[in-house]
Amino acid sequence: SAGSIAPIKKFLEVCDESISTPIAIVIHSGSDIERDYANIFGHVIKNYRLKIVEDETKIEEKHVYFPKIGHHLIVDGDVLVSTRGPEVNSFR
């Protein structure tokens, strides 16, 4: 939800250069809410690259992954898959 943005920012701020684990983040919000992840989180991500998963993306170290708006992320081995999936309580 939108209330998760501040804690996610704090978490990303403490991910220093010694941490290389890939991070996947999904924020469930109404599809009418447009989010610009680069503007929201880009300034706090210092040692990672921000990547929006369009369809399928190979998981790499030092990357923070977000799905497209209204999509879920599925981990399939070393690949992240962005899919629309069913709505649950009016959200994806």
C-alpha positions as YAML, in Angstrom:
chain: A
units: angstrom
residues:
- id: 1
  name: SER
  ca: [0.00, 0.00, 0.00]
- id: 2
  name: ALA
  ca: [1.03, 3.63, -0.20]
- id: 3
  name: GLY
  ca: [1.91, 3.46, 3.53]
- id: 4
  name: SER
  ca: [4.80, 1.17, 2.69]
- id: 5
  name: ILE
  ca: [6.80, 3.80, 0.80]
- id: 6
  name: ALA
  ca: [8.53, 5.39, 3.83]
- id: 7
  name: PRO
  ca: [9.71, 2.05, 5.33]
- id: 8
  name: ILE
  ca: [10.94, 0.88, 1.91]
- id: 9
  name: LYS
  ca: [12.93, 4.12, 1.50]
- id: 10
  name: LYS
  ca: [14.53, 3.59, 4.92]
- id: 11
  name: PHE
  ca: [15.41, -0.01, 4.05]
- id: 12
  name: LEU
  ca: [16.97, 0.98, 0.72]
- id: 13
  name: GLU
  ca: [18.98, 3.77, 2.36]
- id: 14
  name: VAL
  ca: [20.83, 1.25, 4.55]
- id: 15
  name: CYS
  ca: [21.70, -1.13, 1.70]
- id: 16
  name: ASP
  ca: [25.36, -0.27, 1.48]
- id: 17
  name: GLU
  ca: [28.00, -1.47, -0.98]
- id: 18
  name: SER
  ca: [28.75, -4.58, 1.08]
- id: 19
  name: ILE
  ca: [25.27, -5.96, 0.29]
- id: 20
  name: SER
  ca: [24.81, -7.43, -3.19]
- id: 21
  name: THR
  ca: [21.62, -9.46, -2.77]
- id: 22
  name: PRO
  ca: [18.96, -8.67, -5.40]
- id: 23
  name: ILE
  ca: [15.81, -7.05, -3.97]
- id: 24
  name: ALA
  ca: [12.27, -7.36, -5.38]
- id: 25
  name: ILE
  ca: [9.62, -4.92, -4.16]
- id: 26
  name: VAL
  ca: [5.90, -5.00, -4.90]
- id: 27
  name: ILE
  ca: [3.64, -2.18, -3.73]
- id: 28
  name: HIS
  ca: [-0.05, -3.04, -4.02]
- id: 29
  name: SER
  ca: [-2.04, 0.07, -4.90]
- id: 30
  name: GLY
  ca: [-5.07, 0.84, -7.01]
- id: 31
  name: SER
  ca: [-4.39, 0.83, -10.74]
- id: 32
  name: ASP
  ca: [-5.52, 4.45, -10.89]
- id: 33
  name: ILE
  ca: [-2.50, 5.50, -8.83]
- id: 34
  name: GLU
  ca: [0.48, 6.17, -11.07]
- id: 35
  name: ARG
  ca: [3.84, 5.66, -9.43]
- id: 36
  name: ASP
  ca: [7.18, 6.77, -10.73]
- id: 37
  name: TYR
  ca: [9.56, 4.43, -8.90]
- id: 38
  name: ALA
  ca: [12.66, 6.24, -10.16]
- id: 39
  name: ASN
  ca: [11.47, 9.54, -8.64]
- id: 40
  name: ILE
  ca: [10.19, 7.95, -5.44]
- id: 41
  name: PHE
  ca: [13.15, 5.67, -4.70]
- id: 42
  name: GLY
  ca: [15.94, 6.62, -7.10]
- id: 43
  name: HIS
  ca: [17.58, 9.16, -4.81]
- id: 44
  name: VAL
  ca: [17.87, 6.68, -1.91]
- id: 45
  name: ILE
  ca: [19.26, 3.79, -3.96]
- id: 46
  name: LYS
  ca: [22.99, 4.42, -3.87]
- id: 47
  name: ASN
  ca: [24.63, 1.06, -4.53]
- id: 48
  name: TYR
  ca: [21.90, -0.66, -6.53]
- id: 49
  name: ARG
  ca: [20.34, -0.23, -9.96]
- id: 50
  name: LEU
  ca: [16.59, 0.25, -10.12]
- id: 51
  name: LYS
  ca: [14.87, -1.97, -12.72]
- id: 52
  name: ILE
  ca: [11.20, -2.13, -13.74]
- id: 53
  name: VAL
  ca: [10.35, -5.70, -14.78]
- id: 54
  name: GLU
  ca: [8.39, -5.47, -18.04]
- id: 55
  name: ASP
  ca: [7.97, -9.17, -18.87]
- id: 56
  name: GLU
  ca: [10.88, -11.44, -17.87]
- id: 57
  name: THR
  ca: [14.17, -10.25, -16.41]
- id: 58
  name: LYS
  ca: [17.21, -12.24, -15.33]
- id: 59
  name: ILE
  ca: [17.91, -11.60, -11.64]
- id: 60
  name: GLU
  ca: [21.24, -9.84, -11.06]
- id: 61
  name: GLU
  ca: [23.14, -8.79, -7.96]
- id: 62
  name: LYS
  ca: [22.86, -5.18, -6.80]
- id: 63
  name: HIS
  ca: [19.50, -4.60, -8.49]
- id: 64
  name: VAL
  ca: [16.19, -3.46, -6.99]
- id: 65
  name: TYR
  ca: [13.26, -4.78, -9.02]
- id: 66
  name: PHE
  ca: [9.73, -3.39, -9.24]
- id: 67
  name: PRO
  ca: [6.89, -4.75, -11.39]
- id: 68
  name: LYS
  ca: [4.98, -2.61, -13.85]
- id: 69
  name: ILE
  ca: [1.98, -0.87, -12.29]
- id: 70
  name: GLY
  ca: [-0.82, -3.35, -11.63]
- id: 71
  name: HIS
  ca: [1.44, -6.40, -11.96]
- id: 72
  name: HIS
  ca: [2.77, -9.12, -9.66]
- id: 73
  name: LEU
  ca: [6.35, -10.42, -9.62]
- id: 74
  name: ILE
  ca: [6.95, -14.15, -9.80]
- id: 75
  name: VAL
  ca: [10.37, -15.67, -9.11]
- id: 76
  name: ASP
  ca: [11.10, -18.50, -11.54]
- id: 77
  name: GLY
  ca: [14.61, -19.77, -10.84]
- id: 78
  name: ASP
  ca: [16.96, -16.90, -11.74]
- id: 79
  name: VAL
  ca: [14.26, -14.93, -13.59]
- id: 80
  name: LEU
  ca: [11.60, -12.47, -12.42]
- id: 81
  name: VAL
  ca: [8.34, -12.54, -14.35]
- id: 82
  name: SER
  ca: [5.88, -9.63, -14.34]
- id: 83
  name: THR
  ca: [2.27, -10.78, -14.70]
- id: 84
  name: ARG
  ca: [-1.15, -9.19, -14.26]
- id: 85
  name: GLY
  ca: [-2.72, -12.04, -12.31]
- id: 86
  name: PRO
  ca: [-6.17, -11.80, -10.75]
- id: 87
  name: GLU
  ca: [-7.37, -8.84, -8.71]
- id: 88
  name: VAL
  ca: [-7.73, -9.41, -4.97]
- id: 89
  name: ASN
  ca: [-9.85, -6.85, -3.09]
- id: 90
  name: SER
  ca: [-9.71, -4.54, -6.15]
- id: 91
  name: PHE
  ca: [-5.88, -4.65, -6.25]
- id: 92
  name: ARG
  ca: [-3.24, -6.60, -8.20]
...
